[in-house]
Amino acid sequence: MTRLDSPRPAISFADRLLTQPEETWMARTKRSAALDSRNKRLNLETDKDFTETIARGHYIIYRRPVNRAGGSWTARWYDPATRKMTRTPLGMADDFVDADGVRILDWDQATKKAGAWFKEQNRLAHLRETGEAISDKPYTVADAIADYLREARLDGRNVDGEESFCKTRILPQLGEIQVGKLTKKKLKDWQRELAESPRRKTGWKTSEARESWDKPPTEQQQKSRKATANRVLTILKRALNVAVEEERYAGPTTPWRDIKPFKDSGSPRVRFLSEEEQQRLLNACAPDFRILVRAALYTGSRYSPLCRMKVRDFNAQAGTVWIEKDKGKDGGKSRHVVLGPKAIEWFTQITAGREPDELMFTRTSANRTLRKEGGNQWLPYDQRACMHVACEASKVERVVFHELRHTYASWLINQGVSLSYVAAQLGHASTRMVEKYYGHLAPNALAAAIRQAKEPDLPQGEVTVAPLKIKVG
């Protein structure tokens, strides 16, 4: 074997990480005096290894057979802990056929592919040194989703909705595919199929939407399907990016980052309840559910945080209620929601004389679902049947529980509250989501606020400049 440069002394893996920046021990494209062009390689001896050092312990080997056919690339990695060499084939060299980046590689492509393999070997070596378990199984999309959901729950996030999307829209099509074998074409085909698929059927036999499931989709329904596809794509990207950040996947490509969401998914349709509709809906609710609905209208909270809320979360002196970790890719934002005078009075009444650790909102046996678990706690999806019955009884166009949050936000904006304050009340990190869903209300609220503001008292002198009169003809 012929070395194309002088050998370097081996150092421990830990020392290499401490003394060298990542770009020096990862493979990088560099020129080679003997291997970086086909003309140079064709002048080399056959049946002989020619080795180029990429970094300390990282080598690329070129070898051409005796029959003078095209040569091949091999990556070699040295483990200083075990003092053993590990090899892996990279592909054929572009000696006589143009490189395709997959089976036939030029020098730059071979260096890049070797760099990804070197990075993975360094990661595995680090895991062995630290005593962490190493799995020999290929890392699949299903593994990335499972790791993402598990860590999100450890952070206190409620990811039940994301898990449902993963089980029904990601795992059946992509779950068994290795992350390293994902391609842009596979992902775009999956995205397109997801956007063209009909709406999933649920158990709602009385829903009006059920009548349209077997009919051709309307333009609005097509936009809605694209919007759903965008949400699912976001979840998939998030899980795969976490896998890269946590170094569970160290492959050479990340094709999901090149997949763009559909642009023509349409503006979100947000339903707001008028004051008269709110009153009718409350009157039609069962007693225990009416309390939950009123709390949502007073705080703008989602359903899950309300179900977990304790009596101690209400602070009568400060006039606030505490919303624990809610929703969002950053683990959710806990916050104090400022209450209005009527809301403070109502929360004071429903918490009077109760234990601090008691659930603030409970359900009665009359509203229990067929499930037996949960005691008197409101469980996921319990609100659906109650909301449906209340809408039917009140003759209010059917709404879901989350639209009570939209109603609260629209009330704030119509009262002239700034978008940044609305975002803080709703738990958003910025005003982006507020502008997306409620931005069309802001101009009207701005005009109303300016007209209600007290204008400065300016001197009312007579006009001394008369308009110029122009004679015609």
N, C-alpha and C positions, 0 to 999 in steps of 0.2 A: 504494500500500500504506500502510495506517495503522498506525503504531507506537503501542502502548498504554502505553509507558513510554519513558523517555529512553535513548538508546544509551550503551553503556559502552566505554571504550577496550579494544582487543584486546591481549592479552599472549600470550607464547609458551606452548605447551602444557606445556613443562617447568616454567616459572614457575607455571603454574596448579596443577600437581600439588604443587609445593613450598610454595606459599603458601595453598592452600585445602584444607580437609579434604574427604574424598570425598563427604560428604553435601551439600556446597555446590555441587560441579560436576556431580553426578548430578541427574537430574530428580527433583523432589520435589513432592508435592501442595501447591499453594498456591492461594489464592483469586484470582480474576480479576474485576476490576470490570465487565468487559463480556462474559466468555465462560463463566463457571462455571454458568450456568443457561440453560435454553432460552428463558425469557421475555426475558432480556437480549439473547440472540443474535437473536431474531426482530425486534427493534427496530433492528438494524443494517442498513446499506445492503447491497444485493445486488451481486454481481459485483465484490467488493472484498475484498482480503486484510486481515485484522485479526490482528496479531501480538502475542503475549504472551511476554515474556522469562522463561524458567524459571531459567536460570543464565547465566553469562557465555558467550556463543557458542552457547547452547541456546535454541531458540525453538519455539513451537507456533503454527501459523497456522490461522485459521478463515476459510472462504470459502463464501458462499451464492450459488447461481446466479441468473441473471436471472429465470428462471421462478418464483422464490420457493419452490422445492422445498427439501428438507432440505440443510443444509450439510455440509461435510466437514472433516476434520482433516488437517493436514500437519505433519511435524516438519522443522525446518531446523537444520543444524549448521554452524558456521563453523570452518574450519581455519586457524589463524593462521600456520602454516608455509607454506601455499600461497596463503593469502588467498582461498580459494574457499569458496563455500557449497554444501552438499549437502542435498538434500531427499529425503524418503520419505513416501508416503501412509500414514496411520494407519487411516483408516476413516471411515464416515459419522457425522455428529453425531446425537444423539437429539432432534432438533428436533420430529419428529412421531411417532416410533416409540420405544418404550422400549428402552433399551440392553440388549444381550445380551452385552457384553464381548468380542465377536469381530469382527463386522462393523459393529455400531452401538455407538458409544462415548459415554459421558457425559464430562464434563470430567475427573473423577478418573481414569477408565480411559484416556483419551487421554494424560494426563500420565504415567501409569505405563508405558504402552507406549512413549511417546517416551523415557522415562528409560532403558529397556533399550537402545533404539537408540543413544542418546547415549553410553552406556557402551561399547558395542561400537565406535563410531566413535573414541572416545578411545583405546581399546586398540589399534586398528589404526594410529592416528596415532603412538602410542608405538612400535609395532613398526617403522614406517617411519623414525622418527627414530633408532632404535638400529640400523638396518640389518638387522633380522631378516626372514626370508622370510615372505611373506604368501600364503596359499593362497586362491584364489577359489572353491574347491569347498566345498559345504556340509559342515559337520562332522557326521558320522554316528555312530551307536552303535559301528559297527565301528572307526571312527577312535579313539574314546575307549578302547575295549578294547585296541587295538594300542598306543596311547600308554601306557596303564597297565601292560601287560605288559612293554613295553620298558624303562620306567623302573624297574620292580621288579627286573628282571634286572640293570640297571646298579647297583642297590643291593645286589646279591649274594643276592637272594632266589630260592628255588626255587619257581617258579610253574607247574611242569608240570601239576600237578593242576588249578589254576585255568584254565590255557589249554585243557585238555581239556573242562572244563565250558563254557567260552565257545564253543568250536568246535561242540559238539554241542547245547547247550541255549539259547544266547543269540543267536549270530550268524545261524543259519538263520531265526529269526522276527523279530529286531529289528535285525539288522546294518545293513540298508540305510536304516533310518529316520533322518532327521535328528534330532539331539538336541533341537532347538527344536520339533519336531513330535511329540514324545512326549506322550501324554496319560495321565491316570490310568486311563481305561477301557482303553486299549491295554495298559498294564502289568498291570492286574488280569486281563484276559483271558489274557495270556501266562502269568501266574503260576498261574491256575486250570488252564489247559491243561497246564502242566508238572506240576502235582500230580496230574492225572488220567491222564497218559500212563503206559503200562506201563513196566516196567523195561527198560532198553536191553540188547539181547543182546550178549554178548561171544563170544570164540572158545573158551570153555570147554565142550567137548562132554561132559565127564564131570561137570560141576557138577550137583548136585541142584536148584539153582535153575532150571536150564534146563527141567526138567519142569513147573514152575509158571508159566512165562512166558505160556502160552496159556490159563491158567485164570483165573477171576475172582479178583481180589485179595482177600486176607483183610484183617481190620481192622488187623492189625499191619503188613501190607504197605502199606496206605493211609497209615498214619501215617509209615511210612518214606519214601514218596514225597513227603509234605508236608515232611518234614525235609530231603530233598534239594532241594526247591523253595526252602526257606528259605536253604540254603547258596548256591544259585545266585543268589538275589535279593541276598544280601549282596555277592557278587562284582560284580554289576551296579551296585549302589549305590556301591560303593567306587570303581569306575572312573569313573562319572559325577561323583561328588563331587570326585575328583582333577581332572577336566576343568574343573570350576568353579573350584577353588582355583588352578589354573595359568592361569586366564583363557583357556582355549581355547574355552569356551562362556560367553557372557554374556547368555543369554536371560532373558526376564522371569519364566519359571516353571521350577520344578524338581519336577515331579510325582512323581518316584521317591521323594522324601523322605516322601510321604504314604502309600506302600504299606507295609502292616504285614505281618510274617511270620505264617504260620499258627500259632495258639496250640495247637491240638490235634494237634501232631505227635508227641506221646508222649515219654516219657523215653528217652534213648539206652540201647540194650542193649549192655552192656559184658561181654565174655567174659574171664574170668580162668582161668589154668591153675593147677591144684594142683601141689604139689611132685612128686607121683608122675607127673602128666602131663608136667611139664617134663622129668623124667628120661627118660621113654619117648620123648618127641619128640627129645631130644638124641641118644639112642642110635640113632634111626632116620634121622638126618640124614646126608647125605654129608659126608666129612671137612671140606672147605672151607666148606660151608654151616653145619656144626655150630659152627665158630668164630664165624661171624657171629651165629648165634642166641644163643650164650652171651654174646657182647658186648652184645646187646640186653637180655638178662635182667639183666646186671650194671649197665647204665647207664641203661636206659629211653630210649635214643635212638631216633629214627626211622631208617628204612632209609637214606635219602639221605645224612645226615651220616656214618653208619658207612661208606658206600662211599667217601666223600672223606677219611676219617680217615687221618692219617699216623702213622708210628711216633713222631715227636717230640711228638705230642699227649698222650702218656702221661708223666706226671711221677711217678716212683716215690717220690721223697722226699716230695712233698706228698700222694701217694696220690690223685691226681685224673687225670681225662682231660678233654681240651679238646674241646668240641663247638662247631664253627664255625657261623656263621649258619645257622639252622635254618629256621623257618617262622613266618609271622605277618604281619599287615598293616603292622607297623612295621619290616619288613625282617628279622625273625628276631632272636633273642637269643642271642649267643654266650655261652658259660658254661663254668665248670669244674664237672664232676660229681664229687662226692666218692665214692670207692669204699670198699667194705668190705674186711676183711682177705683173704678168699678171692679177691675180684676183683683186689686189688693183686697177690697172688701169681700169679694167672693171667696178667694183663697183663705182668708181669715176665718170665714164661716165654716168651710169644709174641713179645716184642720184643727178647729177648736177642740181641746180635750183629748186629742189622739196621741198615741205614742210616736216618738220621733222616727223609729225604725219601721213603722208600719207603712205598707204600700199606700200611696195617696189615692190611687184609683183601683177599685176592685169590681168584679162582676158578680152578679147574683146567680143562683141556680137556674133561674128562668131563662137566662141568656147563655147558659153553658152550651158549648158545642158537643158533638158526639164524643170528643176525646175526654178521657177521664183524668189525665195528668194536669198539673198546673194549679190545683186548688182553686182559689178565688182570683188568681192572677189572670189578667188579659194576656192571651197567647197570640203568636203570629197568625194573621188572617181571621181572627175572631171578629174583627171590625167589619169584615166584608158583608156578612149576612145582616148584621145590625144596620149597616148603612143602606143596604138595599131595601130593607123593610121600611126604614124611615123615609127614604125618598119616595117609595110607592105611596105611603100613607099621607105624606105632605104634598104630593103632586109636584115635587121639585124635580127638574130634569136630573137624571141620575148623575151623581158625583161620587168620587172615591174619597177616602179619608184624607189623602195627601192634598186634595184641593182645598181643604180647610187652611192649610199652610199658605197656599196661594192667596186665599181670601184675606188672611192676616197681612201678608206682604202688600197686597194692593191697597188695603186700608191705610197702612203707614204712608205709602207713597202719595195717595190722594190727600193725606193730611199735610203734605209738604215736607215730610221727613227726608233728609238727604239719603242718597243711595248708599253711602258709606255706613250710615247708622242702621239702615235696613239690613245691610249685609252682616253687621255685627249682631243684630237681634236674631237673624236666621242662622248664624254660625258659619258664614262663608268667609274664607280667607281674604277675598277681594270682592269688588263689585261686579266682576265679570258675569257671574250667574244671575245676579240681580238685573243687570242690564239686558241679558239675554231673554229672560222671562217677563220682566216687568218694565223694560226700558220705554215701551210705547206709552206707558202711563205717565212717565216723568214730565213731558212737555205740558200736559194739561195741569198737573199738580204745580209746576213752576208758575204757569200763568195765573192760577188761582191764588197762590201764595203772594205773588207780587201785587195783585189787585186788592188783596186783603191787608197788605202792609200799609202802615201809616206813611203818607208822603210828607216830605219836608214843607214847612210853611215858607213859601217864597213870596216876595213882594209882588203884589198884583197891580203894577203900574199900567198906564195906557200905552198902547202900541204907538210909537212915534214914527215908524217907517211904514209908509203906505205901499201897496203893491204897484208896480209899474204898469201903466195902461198903454197898450199899443193900439194905434189907430190902423184900421185896415182899409186900404183904398185911398 
